């Protein structure tokens, strides 16, 4: 195979890998792995300029010493960083001896990299330098024209990918911060009622979704319980989730019944210009009597957990079963829709599982089978009765896949 053809295939393989990486760390892994296989590189270091403060430093293999040394202001990065950033031109040092004659104070850094030759290349996006990448070899090296041209060709796509990844990370940071601010940090601590909840995000390349849960003690002694799911992912989904969660809590604090809350939430969404849609179960539990009233708006059915009925209870009231009443369509489909509600008494020792569809929906599997599997897992986890937090974790181990196509949440209520 000719050198040009070989380099062309290597370039194609590298650009494909760069396109599949999402974060800066993943891109640096790609750079280190492919430069080792294609060029025999022993060390890869990346220094990225930040809008404020010291630069971001990534080294492969990782070096705490270099990470600290290269982040030190004002002379950050490799010794030739300022020159490369100022001129926009690469620098090729064929031996350690030649490099240290110019930069004698950098011997500890070169020792930390265990290299004897290096190439320092500028990372430039739209004419603007964003950092440098240093490639190091363990022995002296003569950089021929083919090798130099290949490295310079690679740094262009790498710099573009780095800029894309930094934008992605900033967006994800904003969305995750908003989501953490919205999801409750603690759940109410009550007599005779124990609560536990879990949230798991979707796989890294899907994005942050709009699933949420909430539990609030109301002035009449009842407990408001909500699990909902906004369609889509990203900032719009999370901001819509925040709006719905706060609205549902506000309506519950006004002692509105679940049916009125879902009716108002749907009317709110129906008036939005972005056509956002959501599903939700809004419930209220009276711990003193065990009565649960709920309104289901196009959401997966709640699961009544365990506990055999008392002698004076109707047969089947206490068994594990789905509460399959649907009281209206998906929120936002019809702004004028009036939702209904149902009630059931939870026997002492019973529980309730509210969850989002990410827990049970799987590509290639029927929803009926997944709901059945969830019921089996929930019942198995209840024997003997366990803490609801333990049951949450048991269900996730049994049901939730490691690579999720959607985020998910679940909220478990246990009575005593």
C-alpha positions as a printed Julia matrix, in Angstrom:
416×3 Matrix{Float64}:
   0.0     0.0    0.0
   1.38    3.42  -0.91
   2.22    5.9    1.85
  -0.43    8.35   0.62
  -3.15    5.68   0.62
  -2.13    4.42   4.07
  -2.18    7.94   5.5
  -5.54    8.61   3.85
  -7.09    5.57   5.51
  -5.56    6.47   8.85
  -6.96    9.99   8.57
 -10.43    8.64   7.77
 -10.34    6.26  10.74
  -9.26    9.03  13.1
 -11.94   11.47  11.93
 -14.61    8.78  12.37
 -13.46    8.19  15.96
 -13.37   11.91  16.65
 -16.93   12.21  15.42
 -18.1     9.54  17.86
 -16.52   11.14  20.95
 -18.62   13.62  22.92
 -16.4    14.99  25.68
 -12.94   16.54  25.78
 -11.56   13.62  27.76
 -12.92   11.15  25.22
 -11.35   13.14  22.38
  -7.99   13.13  24.15
  -8.3     9.36  24.53
  -8.84    9.13  20.77
  -5.86   11.4   20.09
  -3.56    9.38  22.35
  -4.7     6.01  21.04
  -4.54    6.88  17.34
  -1.26    8.81  17.56
   0.3     5.81  19.3
  -0.91    3.35  16.67
  -0.21    5.59  13.64
   2.9     7.46  14.75
   4.42    5.51  17.62
   3.74    8.33  20.09
   4.57    7.59  23.73
   2.98   10.64  25.4
   0.1    12.98  24.49
  -0.63   16.24  26.27
  -3.35   18.8   25.54
  -3.52   22.33  26.94
  -6.75   24.25  26.3
  -7.25   27.96  26.89
 -10.16   28.91  29.11
 -12.12   32.17  29.12
 -11.0    32.79  32.69
  -8.32   31.32  34.92
  -5.7    28.65  34.22
  -5.89   26.37  31.18
  -7.38   22.92  31.13
  -4.7    20.23  30.97
  -5.2    16.62  29.86
  -2.3    14.15  29.68
  -2.16   10.58  28.4
  -0.86    8.73  30.28
  -2.12   10.85  33.13
   0.48   12.79  35.1
  -0.46   14.75  38.22
   2.9    16.52  38.09
   2.41   17.78  34.53
  -1.23   18.64  35.09
  -0.17   20.98  37.89
   2.96   22.29  36.14
   1.24   23.04  32.83
  -1.69   24.79  34.53
   0.62   27.14  36.43
   0.17   30.74  35.36
   1.47   32.76  33.64
   3.94   30.39  31.92
   1.43   27.6   31.36
   1.76   24.57  29.13
   4.92   23.22  27.51
   7.79   25.7   27.24
   7.05   26.37  23.57
   3.35   27.09  24.12
   3.63   30.86  23.93
   5.64   30.68  20.7
   3.26   28.21  19.05
   0.17   30.18  20.06
   1.69   33.49  18.98
   2.87   32.32  15.55
   0.26   29.66  14.84
   3.13   27.46  13.62
   4.07   23.99  14.89
   7.38   23.24  16.55
   9.3    19.99  16.08
  12.05   19.14  18.58
  14.01   16.11  17.43
  15.85   15.49  20.7
  15.67   16.19  24.41
  19.14   17.72  24.36
  18.21   20.31  21.75
  14.99   21.19  23.56
  16.71   21.63  26.93
  19.43   23.83  25.49
  16.67   26.37  24.83
  14.56   25.57  27.9
  16.96   24.22  30.56
  14.45   24.73  33.4
  12.01   22.24  31.82
  14.09   19.1   32.45
  11.71   17.86  35.21
   8.77   18.15  32.79
  10.57   16.2   30.08
  11.53   13.58  32.67
   7.86   13.28  33.7
   6.88   12.6   30.08
   9.74   10.07  29.57
  10.3    11.41  26.05
  13.26   12.39  23.89
  11.49   14.05  20.94
   8.33   16.08  20.65
   5.99   17.91  18.3
   4.01   20.87  19.67
   1.08   21.73  17.4
  -1.37   24.65  17.62
  -5.1    23.97  17.9
  -6.85   26.62  15.82
 -10.59   27.08  15.18
 -11.8    29.8   12.79
  -8.41   31.5   12.96
  -8.48   31.59  16.76
  -5.98   29.53  18.82
  -7.71   27.45  21.5
  -4.68   25.54  22.78
  -1.85   23.19  21.88
  -1.29   19.45  21.65
   2.1    17.93  22.4
   3.08   14.52  21.04
   6.18   12.88  22.48
   8.41    9.95  21.46
  10.74    7.96  23.73
  13.79    8.28  21.45
  15.27   11.02  19.24
  13.38   11.36  15.97
  13.75   12.96  12.58
  10.36   14.27  11.43
  10.13   13.76   7.67
   7.81   15.81   5.48
   5.18   13.07   5.23
   4.93   12.77   9.01
   4.76   16.51   9.57
   2.05   16.91   6.95
   0.04   14.04   8.46
   0.16   15.56  11.97
  -0.82   19.0   10.71
  -3.74   17.48   8.8
  -4.97   15.69  11.93
  -4.91   18.66  14.3
  -7.53   20.53  12.26
 -10.35   17.99  12.82
  -9.13   17.48  16.39
  -9.39   21.2   17.18
 -12.88   21.38  15.67
 -13.95   18.34  17.68
 -12.52   19.86  20.87
 -14.53   23.05  20.35
 -17.69   21.02  19.72
 -17.06   18.93  22.84
 -16.52   22.01  25.0
 -19.83   23.45  23.8
 -21.52   20.11  24.56
 -20.0    20.04  28.06
 -21.12   23.6   28.77
 -24.66   22.79  27.65
 -24.75   19.61  29.7
 -23.42   21.46  32.73
 -26.19   24.05  32.43
 -28.89   21.4   32.01
 -27.56   19.24  34.85
 -27.36   22.23  37.18
 -30.95   23.16  36.41
 -32.07   19.57  36.9
 -30.28   19.25  40.25
 -31.94   22.48  41.34
 -35.37   21.12  40.43
 -35.31   17.53  41.73
 -35.87   17.38  45.49
 -32.75   16.86  47.58
 -34.69   15.22  50.42
 -38.07   13.57  50.86
 -40.48   14.13  53.77
 -39.79   12.16  56.96
 -43.16   10.89  58.19
 -44.66    8.59  60.78
 -46.13    5.43  59.24
 -45.02    6.41  55.72
 -41.54    5.91  54.28
 -40.46    7.39  50.96
 -37.56    6.7   48.62
 -36.8     7.84  45.08
 -34.17    7.35  42.41
 -33.29    9.13  39.17
 -31.04    7.74  36.43
 -30.1     9.74  33.3
 -30.17    8.36  29.78
 -27.02    7.13  28.06
 -24.41    9.85  27.57
 -25.18   10.45  23.88
 -28.94   10.91  24.46
 -28.88   13.91  26.78
 -30.61   14.96  29.97
 -34.34   14.31  29.96
 -37.39   15.76  31.66
 -38.37   13.04  34.16
 -39.16   14.24  37.68
 -40.62   13.19  41.0
 -41.85   15.13  44.02
 -43.35   14.53  47.45
 -44.79   17.22  49.7
 -46.67   17.2   53.0
 -49.82   19.32  52.76
 -51.51   21.38  55.46
 -54.34   18.84  55.88
 -51.85   16.06  56.7
 -51.98   14.32  53.33
 -48.91   13.73  51.18
 -48.76   14.93  47.59
 -46.9    12.5   45.29
 -46.0    13.22  41.67
 -43.99   11.46  38.97
 -43.89   12.99  35.5
 -42.07   12.82  32.2
 -41.63   15.64  29.69
 -41.04   14.5   26.11
 -37.6    15.05  24.6
 -34.2    15.85  26.06
 -32.04   18.89  26.72
 -32.65   22.35  28.07
 -36.25   22.65  26.79
 -37.26   19.36  28.41
 -35.65   20.25  31.74
 -37.04   23.8   31.82
 -40.53   22.45  31.02
 -40.1    19.85  33.74
 -39.18   22.59  36.21
 -42.3    24.55  35.28
 -44.58   21.53  35.69
 -43.01   20.39  38.94
 -43.32   23.81  40.58
 -46.87   24.27  39.28
 -47.99   20.84  40.51
 -46.55   21.54  43.96
 -48.18   24.99  44.09
 -51.61   23.57  43.17
 -51.2    20.77  45.73
 -50.32   23.26  48.47
 -53.63   24.99  47.65
 -55.25   21.61  48.47
 -56.52   21.11  44.95
 -57.44   17.45  44.27
 -55.31   15.43  41.81
 -57.87   15.72  38.99
 -57.83   19.51  39.18
 -54.03   19.53  39.19
 -53.66   17.42  36.05
 -56.4    19.46  34.36
 -54.56   22.7   35.11
 -51.15   21.3   34.11
 -52.53   20.23  30.74
 -54.11   23.65  30.21
 -50.76   25.29  31.02
 -48.9    23.16  28.47
 -51.59   23.56  25.85
 -51.09   27.32  25.88
 -47.33   27.11  25.17
 -46.11   27.84  21.65
 -43.43   25.09  21.7
 -46.01   22.26  21.73
 -44.35   20.56  24.7
 -46.03   17.36  25.91
 -45.75   15.43  29.16
 -47.25   12.57  31.13
 -47.78   12.46  34.88
 -49.37   10.7   37.81
 -50.51   13.09  40.53
 -51.55   11.43  43.79
 -52.44   12.31  47.35
 -52.1     9.85  50.24
 -53.75   10.21  53.64
 -51.38    8.44  56.06
 -54.07    8.3   58.78
 -56.55    6.31  56.72
 -54.42    4.83  53.93
 -56.67    6.3   51.24
 -54.89    7.15  48.01
 -56.43    9.39  45.36
 -54.67    9.66  42.01
 -55.06   11.12  38.54
 -53.17    9.5   35.65
 -52.5    11.66  32.58
 -51.28    9.3   29.87
 -48.62    7.92  32.24
 -47.61    4.3   33.0
 -49.91    2.89  35.7
 -48.93    3.04  39.38
 -48.14   -0.31  40.99
 -49.77   -1.21  44.3
 -47.23   -3.21  46.24
 -47.67   -6.24  48.48
 -49.5    -6.62  51.78
 -52.36   -9.03  52.09
 -55.77   -7.47  52.77
 -57.16   -7.32  56.28
 -60.05   -9.63  57.18
 -62.63   -6.92  56.54
 -61.08   -5.81  53.23
 -62.42   -6.87  49.86
 -60.45   -9.7   48.26
 -57.6    -8.45  46.08
 -57.38   -4.99  47.62
 -53.96   -5.67  49.14
 -52.32   -7.75  46.42
 -49.62   -6.45  44.07
 -51.41   -5.05  41.05
 -51.41   -2.12  38.65
 -53.84    0.74  39.14
 -54.81    0.87  35.5
 -57.32    3.72  35.5
 -56.37    6.4   32.95
 -58.02    9.71  33.68
 -57.12   11.72  30.61
 -54.73   12.13  27.68
 -51.1    13.19  27.66
 -50.68   16.64  29.2
 -50.74   19.39  26.59
 -52.6    17.47  23.86
 -55.93   19.11  24.68
 -55.81   22.29  26.73
 -59.55   22.01  27.43
 -59.47   18.41  28.69
 -61.01   17.73  32.11
 -59.22   14.93  33.94
 -60.71   12.45  36.39
 -59.36   10.66  39.45
 -59.77    7.4   41.37
 -59.28    6.28  44.96
 -58.11    3.1   46.66
 -57.21    2.24  50.25
 -53.69    1.04  50.9
 -53.67   -1.57  53.69
 -51.04   -1.23  56.43
 -47.75   -2.62  55.18
 -48.63   -1.95  51.55
 -46.67    0.27  49.21
 -46.97    2.2   46.02
 -44.55    2.5   43.1
 -44.71    5.49  40.76
 -42.23    5.49  37.86
 -41.53    6.94  34.44
 -41.64    5.0   31.18
 -37.84    4.81  30.95
 -38.02    2.03  33.53
 -40.19   -0.27  31.41
 -39.89    0.7   27.74
 -37.32   -1.34  25.76
 -36.66   -1.48  22.05
 -37.86   -4.82  20.69
 -39.79   -5.81  23.83
 -43.51   -5.52  24.48
 -44.65   -3.1   27.15
 -46.9    -5.81  28.59
 -43.94   -8.1   29.19
 -41.9    -5.3   30.76
 -44.73   -4.31  33.1
 -45.07   -7.93  34.15
 -41.33   -8.12  34.8
 -41.51   -4.96  36.9
 -44.34   -6.4   39.01
 -42.4    -9.61  39.58
 -39.25   -7.71  40.57
 -41.17   -5.4   42.91
 -42.93   -8.28  44.63
 -39.69  -10.24  44.98
 -38.02   -7.25  46.56
 -40.8    -6.95  49.13
 -40.33  -10.41  50.6
 -39.51   -9.95  53.4
 -40.58   -6.27  53.61
 -37.6    -3.99  53.09
 -36.74   -0.33  53.29
 -38.14    1.49  50.2
 -34.65    2.66  49.28
 -33.51   -0.95  49.15
 -36.52   -1.8   46.99
 -35.67    1.06  44.59
 -32.17   -0.31  44.14
 -33.44   -3.89  43.78
 -35.85   -2.88  41.03
 -33.19   -0.9   39.18
 -30.78   -3.85  39.27
 -33.5    -6.18  38.0
 -35.17   -3.98  35.39
 -33.11   -0.95  34.34
 -30.64   -1.63  31.49
 -27.06   -0.35  31.76
 -27.36    1.55  28.45
 -30.6     3.49  28.74
 -32.3     5.14  25.79
 -34.3     7.37  28.14
 -33.89    8.75  31.61
 -36.0     7.27  34.36
 -37.19    7.91  37.86
 -39.15    6.01  40.45
 -40.8     6.94  43.73
 -41.75    4.3   46.29
 -44.14    4.82  49.2
 -44.22    2.24  52.02
 -46.91    2.34  54.71
 -46.83    0.78  58.16
